[in-house]
Amino acid sequence: MDDIGAPVLSSQADIAPQQLPKKRGWWKWLLIGGGVTGVVVAGVLVFGMTRKVDYEESYQMAKEIKTQVTAVSSEFDCANVVNFVDKPSPDMSEYNGLVEKCPTINKKLKELERALEKLGGTSGVKNDSENQAQLEKIQAALKAATADMEDLAKKLKPYQAWHEFRLLERELMIAKADEVMVHAVAQPLLNSDNATLRSYGEGWLEKTLAYAQAAWAVNSSNYSLGSSARNALKQEARAKDEELKAWIKANKPDMDVVGELNLKNLHMIGGEFDKLYELIRVKCMENLDSIKVLY
């Protein structure tokens, strides 16, 4: 006879519902955990694959851009405007040709800016902090150079005025010139929008006319050679000549200061790009599957 109130023990099936949920839960978390682990591992592998840097892509693009960089950093039209401003050559026609060609630098700077942006998007620069930092130095120099080249038409005028004045001044023969000829020499400076050049032109004209008038007095006099009167005129002319030379020495404008054409940042672009090019080239060689020398 069964005991009244005692729990009825039947088969294993009767107790399974109380224990199986725990077992199913344990396996559920194991499967979920395993799944997460698998996703993480797969993610790491994919991340590792995407982080592989393709230096060869960057090298090929940098090699193409190098020509553009040279055209900018070794630009010679604007450079020759500066270099020849105080020289006896070229003549005014050739010098004006340099002035006309100089503004084409702005188009070259724009094209280089776009090319560098593309280079920055390549794997060997975008995924390499050292290369990226060097590219930023180039872009900073490019930005500064672009600012330097603004208002070129205005910046070039003082160079034209000074070069024309210097050519005319060298040809001037005081003893054979008249007042009109002296005024003509000073005219490029007197017409200049640059205050420094205009002021110099006024002073030069005053001092040169003083010397010229003293020289004319000697040549037009009727005093006999060697006379004290003629010697006095010659002494006055020499004094005015020395006064003119001393004034020129003290007041001659320095076109490196007066001129506003700054080419320093243009040259800097070339130097900074060479550093980036070498970085990319070396890293490209180190990561090539086969031994290959790059130039």
Salt bridges, closest charged atoms under 4 A:
ASP86 OD1 - ARG166 NE 2.62
ASP86 OD2 - LYS252 NZ 3.11
GLU113 OE1 - LYS110 NZ 3.89
ASP128 OD2 - LYS283 NZ 2.89
GLU130 OE1 - LYS283 NZ 2.82
GLU169 OE1 - ARG166 NH1 2.47
GLU179 OE2 - HIS183 NE2 3.80
ASP241 OD2 - LYS245 NZ 3.48
GLU243 OE2 - LYS207 NZ 2.97
GLU243 OE1 - LYS240 NZ 3.92
GLU272 OE2 - LYS275 NZ 3.83
GLU278 OE2 - ARG281 NH2 2.68
